[in-house]
Amino acid sequence: MELIEAQKLWQPEPGWLNTASYGLPPEPAWTALQDALADWRVGRTSWEGWDESTNRCRAAFARLVGGVPVADVAIGSTASQLLAPVAAALPSGATVVVPEVEFTSNLFPWLAQAGRGVHVRTVPLARLVDAIDAGTDLVAFSLVQSADGALAPYDEVVAAARAHGALVVVDATQAAGWLPFDASLADAVVVSAYKWLMGPRGAALAYLAPELRERLRPDAAGWYAGRDPHASYYGPPLRLADEARRFDISPAWFCWVGMAPALDVLLDVGLPAIRDHDVALANRLLTGLGQPPGESAIVTVEVPGAQEKLERAGVRAAVRAGRVRASFHLYSTQEDVDLALDALTS
């Protein structure tokens, strides 16, 4: 599907520049969710049909993050919940290196292990590669920073971590859906799915490498983590899936129903085309304000009175770390950018 054709699947109000807070569903996703809610309201169907969307999302996500095996993908509710078993598996006294302005979903799970002597060392993102040394057990970072859209040097971090035998954990919440990358380079990649994946809030996915899974204990295991979930309703023995599904939690069905068609759109258009579109709009805003272009779909600008000016113009953006943050996706247009530019330069 051509990107210009895909854009017809949305009718957003002009001025939405805040996908880094939440993404907007394409029409097929919205319709699928409304149909499921209508069936739920009157008891028209059983839940198994809704659950099929979970497996559709798992398979689509595996393709979107570099074509990893579907067997290596777990589903959950939030990024931090999916990281919890990784944090719990760290040896006592381990050292974790994290960027100093990291979103806390990829920071608090490590800090919560302080009682076991786990030490978290924070450094500027620009120094992350150099900070990885022989004493590093795990390096955790966002592929795209939430605060300002900065892209982490993924390949360089992985190379430094491998040179010192450290694990690599990536939060790709602000990257998956617009930035092509290979999740299999890392040991774990987690994504909250309500931003560029455009799902309802309450769904998350993770790539968990087989070697890492051998170290983890599935403390949250329930029936859905079973080797055969439909044969795991009652009684012992423990019979968990061999693949990453052993770390699944029971899905909030409607989140997955509302996301599966959105992931299909992303795959149909292709991430390279989406990246080019999103970054071009971000750079249109930057150059219009006299700033150099970048490589991210998230940009921050510092303009006196920016928040008030944007609000008066009906432009919805965010404020992070004292700067206005604008973010772009498939449904964003040049008109949205120009609306923001007119407001900021008037």
C-alpha positions in Angstrom: 0.0 0.0 0.0 1.3 3.4 -0.9 1.6 5.8 2.0 -0.6 8.4 0.4 -3.3 5.7 0.1 -2.8 4.7 3.7 -3.4 8.2 4.9 -7.0 8.0 3.9 -7.5 5.6 6.8 -7.4 8.5 9.3 -9.4 11.7 9.7 -7.6 13.4 12.6 -8.4 16.9 13.7 -5.7 19.2 12.3 -2.7 19.8 14.5 -2.1 16.4 16.2 1.7 16.4 16.7 1.8 14.1 19.7 2.2 10.5 18.7 5.0 10.2 21.3 2.1 10.4 23.8 -0.3 8.2 21.9 -1.0 7.1 18.4 -4.2 7.4 16.4 -5.9 4.2 15.2 -6.6 3.7 11.5 -10.2 3.1 10.5 -9.9 -0.7 10.3 -8.6 -0.8 13.8 -11.3 1.5 15.2 -14.0 -0.5 13.4 -12.6 -3.9 14.7 -12.6 -2.6 18.2 -16.2 -1.2 18.0 -17.4 -4.5 16.6 -15.8 -6.4 19.5 -17.2 -4.0 22.1 -20.7 -4.4 20.5 -20.5 -8.2 20.7 -19.2 -8.0 24.3 -22.1 -5.7 25.3 -24.8 -8.2 24.4 -22.9 -11.5 24.8 -23.0 -12.3 21.1 -19.8 -14.3 20.8 -17.2 -16.2 22.7 -13.7 -14.8 23.5 -11.7 -17.1 21.3 -12.2 -14.9 18.2 -10.9 -11.9 20.1 -7.9 -13.9 21.2 -6.9 -14.6 17.6 -5.9 -11.0 17.4 -3.2 -11.6 20.0 -1.5 -14.1 17.8 -1.9 -11.8 14.8 -0.1 -9.0 16.7 2.6 -11.3 17.9 3.4 -12.4 14.3 3.2 -8.8 12.9 5.4 -7.4 15.6 8.1 -10.1 14.9 8.2 -8.9 11.3 8.2 -5.2 12.3 11.3 -5.5 14.5 13.6 -7.1 11.9 12.0 -10.5 11.3 12.7 -12.2 14.6 11.2 -15.6 15.2 7.6 -15.5 16.4 8.6 -18.0 19.1 10.8 -15.3 20.6 8.0 -12.8 21.2 6.1 -12.5 24.5 3.1 -10.3 25.1 2.2 -8.3 28.2 0.6 -5.1 29.4 3.5 -2.6 29.9 7.2 -2.3 29.1 8.2 -2.4 32.8 6.1 -5.5 33.4 7.9 -7.3 30.6 11.3 -6.2 32.0 10.6 -7.4 35.5 11.8 -11.0 35.1 15.0 -9.7 33.4 15.6 -7.4 36.4 14.8 -10.2 38.9 17.3 -12.5 37.1 20.3 -10.1 37.6 22.8 -11.5 40.0 23.1 -9.8 43.3 25.6 -7.0 43.1 25.2 -6.6 39.3 25.9 -3.2 37.6 23.5 -1.7 35.1 24.4 1.2 32.9 21.5 3.5 31.8 21.3 6.9 30.1 20.7 9.6 32.7 17.5 10.9 31.0 16.0 7.4 30.4 12.2 7.0 30.7 11.5 5.3 34.0 9.8 2.2 32.5 13.4 1.2 31.6 14.9 2.5 34.8 12.7 1.7 37.8 12.9 -2.1 37.2 16.6 -2.0 37.7 16.5 0.5 40.6 14.0 -1.8 42.3 16.7 -4.4 42.7 18.8 -2.2 45.0 18.0 -4.4 48.0 20.0 -7.2 46.4 23.0 -4.8 45.8 22.2 -4.2 42.1 23.9 -0.9 41.2 22.5 1.4 38.5 25.0 3.8 36.9 23.6 6.7 34.8 25.6 8.5 32.2 24.8 11.0 29.4 23.5 9.2 26.3 26.5 10.5 24.3 28.8 8.7 26.7 26.9 5.4 26.9 29.2 3.4 24.7 32.3 4.5 26.5 30.7 3.8 29.9 30.3 0.1 29.2 33.3 -1.7 30.7 34.3 -5.0 32.3 32.2 -4.2 35.4 29.0 -3.8 33.4 26.5 -6.7 33.6 23.7 -5.1 31.6 23.1 -1.9 29.6 19.6 -0.6 29.2 18.5 2.2 27.0 15.7 3.6 24.8 16.3 3.2 21.0 14.7 6.7 20.7 14.6 8.9 23.7 11.2 10.0 24.9 12.3 13.4 26.1 13.9 14.7 22.9 13.8 12.1 20.2 17.5 11.4 20.3 18.5 8.1 18.6 20.8 5.9 20.5 23.9 4.4 18.8 22.3 0.9 18.7 25.1 -0.9 16.9 27.9 0.7 18.8 26.2 0.0 22.2 25.7 -3.7 21.2 29.3 -4.0 20.1 30.6 -2.5 23.3 28.3 -4.7 25.5 29.3 -7.9 23.6 33.0 -7.0 24.0 32.5 -7.0 27.8 30.0 -9.8 28.1 27.1 -7.5 29.1 23.4 -8.0 28.3 21.6 -5.5 26.1 18.0 -4.4 26.9 16.2 -1.9 24.7 13.0 0.0 25.1 11.8 0.6 21.6 8.4 2.2 22.5 9.3 5.4 20.7 10.9 3.6 17.8 8.8 0.6 16.8 6.4 1.5 14.0 8.5 4.1 12.3 12.2 3.2 12.7 13.5 0.0 11.0 15.8 -2.0 13.4 16.9 -5.5 14.1 15.7 -6.6 17.6 17.8 -9.7 17.5 21.0 -7.7 18.1 19.8 -7.2 21.7 18.9 -9.7 24.4 15.6 -8.1 25.1 13.5 -5.4 23.3 10.3 -4.2 24.9 7.6 -2.0 23.3 4.5 -0.4 24.8 2.1 -0.6 21.8 0.0 2.6 22.1 2.4 5.0 20.4 3.7 4.3 16.8 2.1 0.9 16.8 -1.3 2.7 17.4 -2.8 0.1 19.7 -5.1 0.9 22.7 -3.1 1.4 25.9 -2.7 -1.8 27.8 -0.7 -3.9 25.4 3.0 -4.4 25.1 5.3 -6.9 23.4 8.9 -8.1 23.9 11.5 -9.9 21.9 13.3 -12.2 24.4 16.4 -14.0 23.1 16.5 -17.7 23.7 19.8 -17.5 25.7 18.3 -14.8 27.9 15.1 -16.8 28.6 17.1 -19.6 30.1 18.1 -17.2 32.9 14.6 -16.0 33.6 11.9 -17.3 35.9 8.3 -16.8 34.8 6.9 -15.5 38.1 3.7 -14.1 36.5 2.9 -17.4 34.7 -0.8 -18.2 34.4 -2.9 -20.3 32.0 -2.0 -18.2 29.0 1.7 -19.1 29.5 0.9 -22.8 29.3 2.2 -25.1 26.5 -1.4 -25.4 25.5 -3.4 -22.6 27.1 -6.7 -24.4 26.6 -5.4 -27.4 28.5 -3.9 -25.2 31.3 -7.1 -24.0 33.0 -6.8 -26.2 36.1 -4.4 -28.2 38.3 -0.8 -29.2 38.3 1.8 -30.0 37.1 3.5 -26.8 35.8 3.3 -27.1 32.0 4.6 -23.9 30.5 5.4 -23.1 26.8 8.9 -23.7 25.8 9.1 -20.5 23.8 8.8 -16.9 24.9 5.1 -17.4 25.5 6.0 -18.7 28.9 6.4 -15.0 29.9 3.0 -14.0 28.5 0.3 -12.7 30.7 -3.4 -13.2 29.9 -4.2 -10.6 27.2 -6.6 -7.7 27.6 -8.5 -8.8 24.5 -9.8 -5.5 23.2 -6.3 -4.0 23.2 -5.2 -6.7 20.7 -8.3 -6.5 18.7 -7.8 -2.8 18.2 -4.1 -3.2 17.4 -4.0 -6.0 14.9 -5.3 -4.0 11.9 -3.0 -1.1 12.7 0.0 -3.4 12.5 -1.2 -4.7 9.2 -1.2 -1.1 7.9 2.4 -0.6 9.1 3.5 -3.8 7.3 1.6 -2.9 4.1 3.2 0.6 3.9 6.6 -0.5 5.1 8.8 1.1 7.8 11.3 2.7 5.4 8.6 4.7 3.7 7.0 5.6 7.1 10.4 6.7 8.5 11.1 8.9 5.5 7.6 10.5 5.8 7.8 11.1 9.6 11.4 12.4 9.5 10.7 14.7 6.6 7.8 16.4 8.5 10.0 16.7 11.7 12.7 18.4 9.6 10.1 20.7 8.0 9.4 22.0 11.5 13.0 22.2 12.5 14.2 24.0 9.3 11.1 26.3 9.5 12.4 27.4 12.9 16.0 27.9 11.7 17.3 24.7 13.2 19.4 21.9 11.5 17.5 18.8 10.4 17.8 15.5 12.2 17.0 11.8 11.9 14.1 11.4 14.3 10.3 11.4 14.2 10.4 13.3 17.5 11.8 16.8 17.8 12.0 19.3 20.6 12.0 23.1 20.1 12.6 26.0 22.5 10.5 29.0 21.6 9.4 31.6 24.1 5.7 31.0 24.9 5.6 28.0 22.6 3.1 26.0 24.6 0.6 28.9 24.8 1.0 29.7 21.1 0.4 26.1 20.0 -2.6 25.8 22.3 -4.2 29.0 20.8 -3.7 27.6 17.3 -5.2 24.2 18.2 -1.9 22.3 17.9 -1.6 19.4 20.3 2.0 18.7 21.3 3.7 17.9 24.6 6.2 19.6 26.9 9.1 17.5 28.0 12.1 18.7 30.0 11.0 22.3 29.5 10.8 22.1 25.7 7.9 21.6 23.3 8.0 18.1 21.9 6.4 17.4 18.5 6.1 13.9 17.0 5.0 12.7 13.6 3.5 9.5 12.1 1.6 8.3 9.0 -1.4 10.5 9.6 0.7 13.7 10.1 0.7 16.2 7.2 2.6 19.2 5.9 -0.5 21.2 6.9 -0.1 20.1 10.5 3.5 21.3 10.5 2.7 24.6 8.8 -0.1 25.2 11.4 2.5 24.8 14.1 5.1 27.0 12.3 2.6 29.8 11.8 1.8 29.7 15.5 5.4 29.6 16.6 6.7 32.3 14.3 3.7 34.7 14.5 
